[in-house]
Amino acid sequence: MTSELNSTLSAPMKLDAFVFNGEVCSGGPDADEARAKIAPITQPNYTFLRLHDSLIQSDILPHVDIHNSFQNRYNSRLTNIDTGETYSHRQGVYLHWMLPHVYRAGVAATEEREINRGEEGLPDVDGGQDKTAPQYRPVPNRWLVIRHLQKSFPDYKSSGLPEYEAWVIESDKQSNVARMPKDKDLQVDVSPFISAPVGEAVRIGEQAEIFIGSKTPVGEWTELNEKRAPLTVLHGGNMLFPDFQQHNTNVFSMLDNFKYGPRKSSMYLESATADYYVIGWHALIDQGT
């Protein structure tokens, strides 16, 4: 046991929290606060990869929609523009954790020295791959997010919320939009992703249907043998992927909307003071650095 503990490497991370609600979306009463703009969510649209003259585009990522960063009742990030309904489940604390440098730096072989792939936590490659190309380590794909509620309104004790609550984030869990539950919000529950594992047939036309990321209460979570996407900072071909929260929901970030009550008639805390802790690990022991 002692040798196992001594061989465990822990790396610190930076954790950011962004509070989003109607007041933040509209700006405060002061002129300086009103200048802040909250734009609608902008994510990669992999439909534009389809080889059809009415779909294919030169850029799969739309520009940030500053023109529609209106007050909350006109902003599609918070309001259903068609019905006027407020997206209560999108309000709360958006957590994002920054991956340590060890997962951002690539390693490459030289003429004088080969890479010790096992020591570096890199997967084996077949003979046809260029071994001198930079290789990036698999990132942690399991995250435990713990919330400690200090106070809230309504009081969390009378609302049935525990003082401590935790969720498991499965960063590499791959889903197809056709098989997702109807209550999944594609903008805040999962992340669009290009999946092109080595050795598998890749269908460009199906990339828009693939998403990754999952959030499960820790008491309901079990490790299942499900479809997984290989995950490094460069997988998916999106340079913003590891650091832009809107592109990595339930991969390297999570929304806590303070929901309570029965699932079919959920309610949300109006205010809360909370602390958060995030711990990550590799699902497979041979992926660790």
C-alpha positions as CSV (number, residue, x, y, z in Angstrom):
1,M,0.0,0.0,0.0
2,T,2.8,2.4,0.9
3,S,4.5,2.0,-2.5
4,E,1.2,2.5,-4.3
5,L,0.6,5.8,-2.4
6,N,4.2,7.0,-3.1
7,S,3.8,6.4,-6.8
8,T,0.7,8.7,-7.1
9,L,1.4,12.0,-8.7
10,S,-1.0,14.9,-7.9
11,A,-0.9,18.2,-9.8
12,P,-2.7,21.4,-8.7
13,M,-5.2,23.0,-11.0
14,K,-6.8,26.4,-11.4
15,L,-10.6,26.4,-10.8
16,D,-12.8,29.3,-12.0
17,A,-16.4,29.9,-11.2
18,F,-18.8,32.1,-13.2
19,V,-22.2,33.0,-11.8
20,F,-24.9,33.3,-14.5
21,N,-28.4,34.6,-13.9
22,G,-30.9,37.1,-15.2
23,E,-29.3,40.1,-13.5
24,V,-25.8,39.2,-14.8
25,C,-27.3,38.7,-18.3
26,S,-29.0,42.1,-18.3
27,G,-26.2,44.0,-16.5
28,G,-26.4,45.8,-13.2
29,P,-28.1,49.2,-12.5
30,D,-24.8,51.2,-12.9
31,A,-23.7,52.3,-16.3
32,D,-20.4,50.5,-16.0
33,E,-22.1,47.2,-15.1
34,A,-24.6,47.6,-17.9
35,R,-21.7,47.7,-20.4
36,A,-20.9,44.0,-19.7
37,K,-22.2,41.8,-22.6
38,I,-23.3,38.2,-22.2
39,A,-23.5,36.7,-25.6
40,P,-25.6,33.7,-26.6
41,I,-23.7,30.3,-26.5
42,T,-21.5,29.7,-29.5
43,Q,-20.3,26.2,-30.2
44,P,-18.7,24.4,-33.1
45,N,-21.2,23.3,-35.7
46,Y,-19.8,20.1,-37.3
47,T,-22.8,20.0,-39.7
48,F,-20.6,22.3,-41.8
49,L,-18.2,19.4,-42.4
50,R,-20.8,17.6,-44.5
51,L,-19.8,17.4,-48.2
52,H,-22.9,19.0,-49.6
53,D,-22.9,22.3,-51.3
54,S,-25.8,23.6,-49.1
55,L,-24.0,22.7,-45.9
56,I,-20.2,22.8,-46.2
57,Q,-18.6,25.9,-44.8
58,S,-15.1,27.2,-44.5
59,D,-15.4,27.8,-40.8
60,I,-17.3,25.4,-38.4
61,L,-17.2,28.0,-35.5
62,P,-19.6,30.9,-35.8
63,H,-18.4,34.3,-34.5
64,V,-19.5,35.3,-31.0
65,D,-23.0,36.8,-31.5
66,I,-22.4,40.2,-29.8
67,H,-25.3,41.6,-31.8
68,N,-27.7,39.5,-29.8
69,S,-26.2,40.0,-26.4
70,F,-29.4,41.7,-25.3
71,Q,-31.1,41.8,-21.9
72,N,-32.2,38.5,-20.5
73,R,-35.7,38.4,-22.0
74,Y,-34.2,38.8,-25.5
75,N,-31.1,36.7,-25.0
76,S,-31.3,33.1,-26.3
77,R,-28.7,32.0,-23.7
78,L,-31.2,32.6,-20.9
79,T,-34.6,32.8,-22.7
80,N,-36.5,30.7,-25.2
81,I,-37.1,33.5,-27.8
82,D,-40.1,31.6,-29.3
83,T,-42.0,31.1,-26.1
84,G,-40.5,33.7,-23.7
85,E,-39.8,30.9,-21.2
86,T,-36.7,31.4,-19.0
87,Y,-34.2,28.6,-19.0
88,S,-34.0,28.2,-15.2
89,H,-31.8,25.1,-15.6
90,R,-29.1,27.3,-17.2
91,Q,-28.7,29.6,-14.3
92,G,-26.2,28.9,-11.5
93,V,-22.5,28.5,-11.1
94,Y,-20.4,27.4,-14.2
95,L,-17.2,25.7,-12.9
96,H,-14.2,25.3,-15.2
97,W,-10.9,23.7,-14.3
98,M,-7.7,24.4,-16.2
99,L,-5.6,21.3,-17.2
100,P,-2.1,21.3,-15.7
101,H,0.9,22.0,-18.0
102,V,1.9,18.3,-18.2
103,Y,-1.2,17.6,-20.4
104,R,-0.6,20.7,-22.6
105,A,3.0,20.0,-23.5
106,G,3.7,17.5,-26.3
107,V,6.7,15.1,-26.4
108,A,8.5,13.8,-29.5
109,A,11.1,11.3,-30.3
110,T,14.4,12.3,-31.9
111,E,17.0,10.5,-34.0
112,E,19.1,10.0,-30.8
113,R,16.3,9.1,-28.4
114,E,13.0,7.2,-28.5
115,I,10.1,8.1,-26.2
116,N,9.5,5.8,-23.3
117,R,5.7,5.7,-24.0
118,G,4.8,3.8,-20.9
119,E,6.7,6.2,-18.6
120,E,5.2,9.2,-20.4
121,G,1.6,7.8,-20.2
122,L,1.3,7.6,-23.9
123,P,-0.6,4.8,-25.8
124,D,1.3,2.5,-28.1
125,V,1.4,3.4,-31.8
126,D,1.5,1.1,-34.9
127,G,4.4,1.0,-37.2
128,G,2.8,3.3,-39.8
129,Q,2.7,6.4,-37.5
130,D,5.3,9.0,-37.5
131,K,7.0,8.6,-34.1
132,T,8.8,12.0,-34.3
133,A,5.4,13.8,-34.4
134,P,4.6,15.5,-31.1
135,Q,2.5,13.2,-28.8
136,Y,0.1,14.5,-26.1
137,R,-0.7,12.6,-23.0
138,P,-4.3,11.4,-22.4
139,V,-6.0,13.8,-20.0
140,P,-7.8,12.7,-16.8
141,N,-11.2,11.6,-17.9
142,R,-12.9,11.2,-14.5
143,W,-13.6,14.2,-12.2
144,L,-15.2,14.3,-8.8
145,V,-16.8,17.7,-8.2
146,I,-17.8,18.3,-4.5
147,R,-20.1,21.2,-3.4
148,H,-20.3,22.4,0.2
149,L,-23.3,24.6,0.8
150,Q,-22.9,27.2,3.5
151,K,-26.2,29.0,3.3
152,S,-29.0,29.4,0.8
153,F,-32.4,30.8,0.2
154,P,-34.7,28.9,0.5
155,D,-32.7,27.2,3.3
156,Y,-31.1,24.1,1.8
157,K,-32.0,22.0,4.9
158,S,-35.7,22.7,4.4
159,S,-35.4,22.1,0.7
160,G,-34.0,18.7,1.1
161,L,-30.5,19.5,-0.2
162,P,-27.6,18.0,1.6
163,E,-24.8,20.2,3.0
164,Y,-22.3,18.2,0.9
165,E,-23.2,17.0,-2.6
166,A,-20.9,15.5,-5.3
167,W,-21.0,14.5,-9.0
168,V,-18.8,12.4,-11.3
169,I,-17.9,13.9,-14.6
170,E,-17.1,11.4,-17.4
171,S,-15.2,13.5,-19.9
172,D,-14.8,10.7,-22.5
173,K,-18.3,9.3,-22.5
174,Q,-19.5,9.5,-26.1
175,S,-23.1,9.9,-27.1
176,N,-25.1,10.1,-30.3
177,V,-27.8,12.9,-30.4
178,A,-30.3,10.4,-31.7
179,R,-30.1,8.3,-28.5
180,M,-29.9,11.1,-25.9
181,P,-32.8,11.6,-23.4
182,K,-35.1,14.4,-24.5
183,D,-34.3,16.5,-21.4
184,K,-30.7,16.9,-22.4
185,D,-29.7,20.4,-23.3
186,L,-27.1,20.2,-26.1
187,Q,-25.6,23.6,-25.0
188,V,-25.0,23.0,-21.3
189,D,-25.2,19.2,-20.8
190,V,-22.8,17.8,-23.4
191,S,-20.0,19.0,-25.8
192,P,-19.8,18.7,-29.6
193,F,-16.7,16.6,-30.6
194,I,-15.0,15.1,-33.6
195,S,-14.4,11.4,-32.9
196,A,-11.9,9.7,-35.2
197,P,-10.3,6.8,-33.3
198,V,-7.4,5.1,-35.0
199,G,-8.6,1.9,-36.7
200,E,-12.3,2.9,-36.9
201,A,-14.1,4.0,-40.0
202,V,-14.8,7.8,-39.8
203,R,-18.0,9.1,-41.4
204,I,-17.8,12.9,-41.9
205,G,-21.5,13.3,-42.3
206,E,-22.1,11.8,-38.8
207,Q,-19.7,14.1,-36.8
208,A,-22.5,16.6,-36.1
209,E,-24.4,13.9,-34.1
210,I,-21.5,13.1,-31.8
211,F,-21.2,14.6,-28.3
212,I,-19.1,13.8,-25.3
213,G,-19.3,14.5,-21.6
214,S,-21.6,13.3,-18.8
215,K,-22.5,14.4,-15.2
216,T,-23.9,11.9,-12.7
217,P,-24.7,12.3,-9.0
218,V,-22.0,10.3,-7.2
219,G,-24.5,8.1,-5.4
220,E,-25.9,6.9,-8.8
221,W,-22.6,6.5,-10.6
222,T,-21.0,3.3,-11.7
223,E,-18.2,2.7,-14.2
224,L,-19.9,1.1,-17.2
225,N,-18.4,-0.3,-20.4
226,E,-19.7,2.4,-22.8
227,K,-18.5,4.1,-25.9
228,R,-15.5,6.2,-25.1
229,A,-13.7,8.9,-27.1
230,P,-9.8,9.1,-26.9
231,L,-9.1,12.4,-25.2
232,T,-6.1,14.8,-25.3
233,V,-6.0,18.6,-25.5
234,L,-5.8,18.2,-29.3
235,H,-8.4,15.6,-29.9
236,G,-11.5,17.0,-31.7
237,G,-9.4,19.5,-33.7
238,N,-10.7,22.5,-31.7
239,M,-7.9,24.7,-30.2
240,L,-10.5,26.3,-27.8
241,F,-11.7,22.9,-26.5
242,P,-9.7,22.7,-23.2
243,D,-10.1,26.3,-22.1
244,F,-13.4,27.7,-23.5
245,Q,-16.1,26.6,-21.1
246,Q,-18.9,26.6,-23.7
247,H,-16.9,24.0,-25.7
248,N,-16.2,21.6,-22.9
249,T,-19.3,21.2,-20.8
250,N,-19.2,18.1,-18.6
251,V,-15.7,17.5,-19.9
252,F,-13.6,20.1,-18.2
253,S,-16.4,22.1,-16.7
254,M,-19.8,21.7,-15.0
255,L,-22.9,23.7,-14.4
256,D,-24.4,23.6,-10.9
257,N,-27.9,25.0,-11.0
258,F,-28.8,24.2,-7.4
259,K,-31.8,22.1,-8.5
260,Y,-33.9,20.3,-5.8
261,G,-37.2,18.5,-5.5
262,P,-38.7,15.8,-7.7
263,R,-37.2,15.4,-11.2
264,K,-40.4,16.2,-13.0
265,S,-41.1,19.3,-11.0
266,S,-37.7,20.6,-10.2
267,M,-37.1,23.8,-8.3
268,Y,-34.0,25.9,-7.9
269,L,-32.4,27.8,-5.0
270,E,-32.7,31.6,-5.4
271,S,-29.3,32.3,-3.8
272,A,-26.5,30.3,-2.3
273,T,-23.0,30.5,-0.8
274,A,-21.0,27.5,-1.7
275,D,-17.5,26.1,-1.8
276,Y,-16.3,23.6,-4.5
277,Y,-13.5,21.0,-4.7
278,V,-12.5,19.2,-7.9
279,I,-10.4,16.0,-8.1
280,G,-9.4,14.3,-11.4
281,W,-8.0,10.9,-12.3
282,H,-7.6,8.5,-15.2
283,A,-10.1,5.7,-15.7
284,L,-7.4,3.4,-16.9
285,I,-4.3,3.1,-14.7
286,D,-1.9,2.8,-17.7
287,Q,-3.0,6.3,-18.9
288,G,-1.5,8.1,-16.0
289,T,1.8,10.0,-16.4
